[in-house]
């Protein structure tokens, strides 16, 4: 049985964009789409009847949100199998539970009622930092969100979290029929502050060569599983968060990994992923890796 792509909906403009993106993603992968609306407030609001239907106002609103999003999804692509449900719980808890049986979760930048000045909504941040499946936050400029640039980017870091991110990114590039750009950031030493000569491994050339070798090693096994995908390896000098932000400008999707440590229940999100979620010019996929 194929796991569905799950998208959180709340009626906000941001979640409607997430629905559109998720429909296209479901169509590319041949996956069913599951719409989930959750709000603890609507559970409490059941004491307030609707003057039109006599039913709790929260129930009416929740069902309307799911039904209208389902209709939007079907109009966008009638070939995608769409289902929807209302979960009377807080959005973070409900979406995290769905992650156990999801190909990926898709959320918008901000939810209904959140301040427009926020860079990233609290629900999106919490879900991305704790989910056990990949989470895509739909954000960025219209061409990037539409997927018209033909480029997927994956950031390759030092830790083991890169393995899952690379596999996810390769699968995305393959289904989109585009190239994958694998980016590895490296830092040039501050020569003027060095009190001893640089070894060959710590010159700019040496560090760039080590970054290239790290890309080759990280990509080797995953590339064999997707031989038809063109891989562009890019070792780039600079801070990782700045290098990947620059790479997001002309990308349809940027993918990074995040470690999930056993027994740790707080937010587990590195600096690079956190920066991308707040500032990326394109949708961001955060792929968890248990360590």
C-alpha positions as CSV (number, residue, x, y, z in Angstrom):
1,X,0.0,0.0,0.0
2,X,1.4,3.4,-1.0
3,X,1.8,5.9,1.7
4,X,-0.1,9.2,1.1
5,X,1.3,12.6,0.7
6,X,-0.2,14.6,3.6
7,X,-0.9,18.3,3.5
8,X,-2.0,20.4,6.4
9,X,-4.9,22.8,5.6
10,X,-6.4,25.6,7.6
11,X,-8.0,27.9,4.9
12,X,-5.1,30.4,4.9
13,X,-3.6,31.6,1.6
14,X,-0.4,29.8,2.6
15,X,-2.1,26.5,3.0
16,X,-3.9,26.9,-0.3
17,X,-0.5,27.2,-2.0
18,X,0.6,24.1,-0.1
19,X,-2.4,22.3,-1.5
20,X,-1.5,23.3,-5.0
21,X,2.1,22.2,-4.6
22,X,1.0,18.9,-2.9
23,X,-1.3,18.1,-5.8
24,X,1.5,18.5,-8.3
25,X,3.8,16.4,-6.1
26,X,1.2,13.6,-5.7
27,X,0.7,13.5,-9.5
28,X,4.5,13.3,-10.1
29,X,4.9,10.4,-7.7
30,X,1.5,8.7,-8.3
31,X,0.5,9.0,-4.7
32,X,-2.8,9.6,-3.0
33,X,-3.3,13.0,-1.3
34,X,-4.6,13.3,2.2
35,X,-5.9,16.7,3.4
36,X,-5.7,17.1,7.2
37,X,-7.3,20.0,9.1
38,X,-6.7,20.1,12.9
39,X,-7.5,22.7,15.5
40,X,-7.9,22.4,19.2
41,X,-9.9,25.6,19.2
42,X,-12.6,24.1,17.1
43,X,-13.0,21.3,19.7
44,X,-13.7,24.0,22.3
45,X,-15.9,26.0,20.0
46,X,-18.4,23.1,19.7
47,X,-20.3,24.8,22.5
48,X,-21.1,27.6,20.0
49,X,-23.9,26.5,17.7
50,X,-24.2,27.8,14.1
51,X,-27.3,29.9,13.6
52,X,-27.6,28.5,10.1
53,X,-27.3,24.7,10.7
54,X,-27.8,24.3,14.4
55,X,-24.4,22.5,14.4
56,X,-21.3,23.6,16.3
57,X,-19.7,26.5,14.3
58,X,-16.3,24.9,14.6
59,X,-17.5,21.7,12.9
60,X,-19.1,23.6,10.1
61,X,-16.0,25.7,9.4
62,X,-13.6,22.7,9.6
63,X,-15.6,20.6,7.2
64,X,-15.9,23.6,4.8
65,X,-12.2,24.1,4.8
66,X,-11.5,20.4,4.0
67,X,-14.2,20.2,1.4
68,X,-13.1,23.4,-0.4
69,X,-9.5,22.3,-0.4
70,X,-10.5,18.9,-1.8
71,X,-12.4,20.6,-4.6
72,X,-9.4,22.9,-5.3
73,X,-7.2,19.8,-5.5
74,X,-9.6,18.0,-7.9
75,X,-9.9,21.0,-10.1
76,X,-6.1,21.2,-10.3
77,X,-5.6,17.5,-11.2
78,X,-8.6,15.2,-11.4
79,X,-6.3,12.2,-11.7
80,X,-5.0,12.5,-8.1
81,X,-6.9,10.5,-5.5
82,X,-7.9,13.0,-2.7
83,X,-9.2,12.3,0.8
84,X,-9.7,14.7,3.7
85,X,-10.4,14.6,7.4
86,X,-10.9,16.8,10.4
87,X,-8.9,16.0,13.6
88,X,-10.0,17.7,16.8
89,X,-6.6,18.3,18.2
90,X,-3.9,20.9,18.0
91,X,-2.3,21.1,14.6
92,X,1.2,20.1,15.6
93,X,0.2,17.0,17.5
94,X,-2.2,15.9,14.7
95,X,0.3,16.4,11.9
96,X,3.1,14.7,13.8
97,X,0.8,11.6,14.3
98,X,0.1,11.5,10.5
99,X,3.8,11.5,9.8
100,X,4.1,7.8,10.9
101,X,2.0,6.8,7.8
102,X,3.0,9.5,5.3
103,X,5.4,9.6,2.3
104,X,5.9,13.3,3.4
105,X,4.1,16.2,5.1
106,X,3.5,19.4,3.2
107,X,2.7,22.7,5.0
108,X,2.5,26.3,4.2
109,X,4.7,29.1,5.6
110,X,2.1,30.4,8.1
111,X,-1.3,29.4,9.4
112,X,-4.5,31.1,9.7
113,X,-4.4,33.9,12.3
114,X,-0.6,34.1,12.5
115,X,1.0,37.5,12.1
116,X,1.9,38.3,8.5
117,X,5.3,39.6,9.6
118,X,6.4,36.2,10.9
119,X,9.1,34.6,8.7
120,X,7.7,31.1,9.5
121,X,4.7,30.0,11.4
122,X,4.9,28.2,14.7
123,X,3.1,25.1,13.4
124,X,5.3,24.7,10.3
125,X,8.5,25.1,12.4
126,X,7.5,22.7,15.1
127,X,6.4,20.0,12.6
128,X,9.5,20.3,10.5
129,X,11.7,20.1,13.5
130,X,10.1,17.0,15.0
131,X,8.4,14.9,12.3
132,X,9.6,11.4,11.5
133,X,9.0,11.7,7.8
134,X,10.2,14.4,5.2
135,X,8.5,17.7,5.6
136,X,8.2,20.3,2.8
137,X,7.5,23.9,3.6
138,X,6.0,25.6,0.6
139,X,7.6,29.1,0.4
140,X,9.4,31.3,-2.0
141,X,8.8,33.2,-5.3
142,X,6.1,32.1,-7.7
143,X,8.3,30.6,-10.4
144,X,10.1,28.5,-7.7
145,X,6.9,27.3,-6.1
146,X,5.4,26.5,-9.5
147,X,8.5,24.3,-10.3
148,X,9.3,26.0,-13.6
149,X,13.1,26.3,-13.1
150,X,14.0,22.6,-13.6
151,X,16.5,22.3,-10.8
152,X,16.6,20.5,-7.4
153,X,19.3,21.3,-4.9
154,X,20.6,19.2,-2.0
155,X,22.9,20.4,0.7
156,X,25.5,17.9,1.7
157,X,26.9,18.5,5.2
158,X,29.3,16.6,7.5
159,X,27.0,14.4,9.4
160,X,25.0,11.2,8.6
161,X,21.8,13.2,8.0
162,X,22.9,13.8,4.4
163,X,22.2,10.2,3.3
164,X,18.4,10.4,3.5
165,X,18.4,14.0,2.1
166,X,20.4,12.8,-1.0
167,X,18.1,9.9,-1.7
168,X,15.0,12.1,-1.3
169,X,16.5,14.8,-3.6
170,X,17.5,12.2,-6.3
171,X,14.0,10.8,-6.3
172,X,12.6,14.3,-6.7
173,X,14.9,15.1,-9.6
174,X,14.1,11.8,-11.3
175,X,10.3,12.3,-11.1
176,X,10.7,15.9,-12.3
177,X,13.0,15.0,-15.1
178,X,15.6,17.5,-14.1
179,X,19.2,17.7,-12.9
180,X,20.2,17.5,-9.2
181,X,22.7,20.0,-7.9
182,X,24.6,18.7,-4.9
183,X,26.2,21.5,-2.9
184,X,28.9,21.2,-0.4
185,X,30.1,24.4,1.4
186,X,33.7,24.8,2.5
187,X,35.5,27.6,4.3
188,X,38.7,29.3,3.3
189,X,41.1,29.8,6.3
190,X,41.8,33.3,7.3
191,X,45.4,33.4,6.2
192,X,46.3,36.6,8.0
193,X,45.4,35.0,11.4
194,X,47.4,31.9,10.9
195,X,50.5,31.7,13.1
196,X,51.9,28.7,11.2
197,X,52.3,27.7,7.6
198,X,49.3,26.0,6.0
199,X,49.6,22.3,5.1
200,X,48.6,21.2,1.6
201,X,45.2,19.9,3.0
202,X,44.4,23.3,4.4
203,X,45.0,25.5,1.4
204,X,42.0,26.7,-0.6
205,X,42.8,24.1,-3.2
206,X,43.1,21.4,-0.7
207,X,39.9,22.2,1.1
208,X,38.0,22.4,-2.2
209,X,39.4,19.0,-3.3
210,X,38.3,17.6,0.1
211,X,34.8,19.0,-0.4
212,X,34.6,17.4,-3.9
213,X,35.8,14.1,-2.5
214,X,33.1,14.3,0.2
215,X,30.4,14.9,-2.4
216,X,31.6,11.9,-4.4
217,X,31.6,9.7,-1.4
218,X,28.1,10.8,-0.1
219,X,26.5,10.5,-3.6
220,X,28.1,7.2,-4.7
221,X,25.6,4.7,-3.5
222,X,22.5,6.8,-4.1
223,X,23.5,7.7,-7.6
224,X,23.7,4.0,-8.5
225,X,20.0,3.7,-7.6
226,X,19.1,6.6,-10.0
227,X,21.5,6.3,-12.9
228,X,19.3,8.4,-15.2
229,X,19.6,11.6,-13.1
230,X,22.2,14.2,-14.1
231,X,24.3,15.1,-11.0
232,X,26.0,18.5,-10.8
233,X,28.6,18.6,-8.0
234,X,29.3,22.0,-6.6
235,X,31.8,22.6,-3.8
236,X,31.3,26.3,-2.9
237,X,33.4,28.4,-0.6
238,X,31.4,30.2,2.1
239,X,29.1,29.6,5.1
240,X,26.8,26.7,4.5
241,X,23.6,28.7,5.2
242,X,24.6,31.5,2.9
243,X,25.7,29.1,0.1
244,X,22.4,27.2,0.2
245,X,20.3,30.4,0.3
246,X,22.1,31.6,-2.8
247,X,21.4,28.2,-4.5
248,X,17.7,28.4,-3.6
249,X,17.2,31.5,-5.8
250,X,17.0,29.4,-9.1
251,X,15.7,26.1,-7.7
252,X,12.3,24.5,-7.6
253,X,13.2,22.6,-4.3
254,X,16.0,22.6,-1.9
255,X,16.6,19.5,0.3
256,X,18.5,19.3,3.6
257,X,18.8,16.6,6.3
258,X,18.1,16.8,10.0
259,X,19.2,14.4,12.7
260,X,16.6,12.8,14.9
261,X,18.3,11.5,18.1
262,X,16.5,8.7,19.9
263,X,14.9,9.7,23.1
264,X,15.2,13.4,22.4
265,X,11.8,15.1,22.2
266,X,12.7,18.8,21.6
267,X,13.1,20.6,18.3
268,X,15.8,18.9,16.3
269,X,16.7,21.3,13.5
270,X,20.2,22.5,12.6
271,X,21.2,26.1,11.9
272,X,21.3,25.6,8.1
273,X,17.8,24.1,7.9
274,X,16.4,26.7,10.3
275,X,17.8,29.5,8.1
276,X,16.4,28.0,4.9
277,X,13.0,27.6,6.4
278,X,12.9,31.3,7.2
279,X,14.6,32.8,4.1
280,X,14.8,30.3,1.2
281,X,13.6,31.6,-2.2
282,X,12.1,28.2,-3.0
283,X,10.2,25.3,-1.2
284,X,12.3,23.5,1.4
285,X,12.3,19.8,2.2
286,X,13.7,18.7,5.5
287,X,14.5,15.0,5.6
288,X,15.0,13.3,9.0
289,X,17.7,10.8,9.7
290,X,17.7,8.8,12.9
291,X,21.1,8.5,14.6
